[in-house]
């Protein structure tokens, strides 16, 4: 499978917004479950949000109402809109795709929220 390509991380003040994008080249994108995990220093990787091939969305409780995940099957892209960011959202964010039992990860993009 071609690599996942993430973009959009950076430094933002608390209350600000960022948009993360992940391009997932290759076949069968519309059949992939797509999503984002994050990992903060010293913490386990946690699911932030995912959007299934059925377009059902799931969110971590900590981001509900602030983050929105969407997908564009034609452009093989998944996007995470992050609003009202908090310092505790600081982490490396990883895009992933799941097709059957196979999971592929992006390289990660850093999001830093200053207080």
C-alpha positions, -999 to +999 in steps of 0.1 A: +000+000+000+012+035-007+021+056+023-004+078+041+006+115+038-005+138+067-004+175+068-017+204+088-001+202+122+015+231+139+015+255+169-017+273+179-029+292+209-056+277+232-090+284+217-076+283+181-082+259+153-063+235+131-071+213+102-054+180+097-055+162+064-045+127+054-042+115+018-044+077+014-034+067-021-042+033-034-072+011-042-104+008-023-103+040-003-140+041+000-139+007+016-114+017+042-122+028+077-102+060+083-093+079+115-069+097+137-051+086+169-029+108+190-001+102+214+011+128+240+044+124+257+044+097+283+009+086+274-006+058+254-019+063+219-056+071+220-083+072+193-094+107+186-120+101+159-127+077+130-151+076+101-160+042+088-166+032+052-203+035+061-196+071+070-205+065+106-184+087+129-170+080+163-153+105+186-134+104+219-154+120+246-127+146+252-131+160+216-169+157+211-183+190+200-149+204+191-135+181+164-151+170+132-139+142+110-149+139+073-138+120+043-136+127+006-136+094-013-130+110-047-098+126-034-089+098-010-086+122+019-097+123+055-098+156+073-099+164+110-112+199+118-101+208+153-117+238+170-115+253+205-082+236+210-069+231+245-033+225+258-043+189+266-048+184+229-011+187+224+002+154+209+015+137+177-015+129+156-015+098+135-037+090+105-046+054+100-066+033+076-081-001+082-092-025+055-102-059+068-076-068+094-049-047+079-040-014+095-017+012+080-003+043+098+009+077+088+041+091+100+024+115+124+021+153+126+027+174+157+000+195+172+010+219+199-015+241+218-001+268+239-019+282+269 
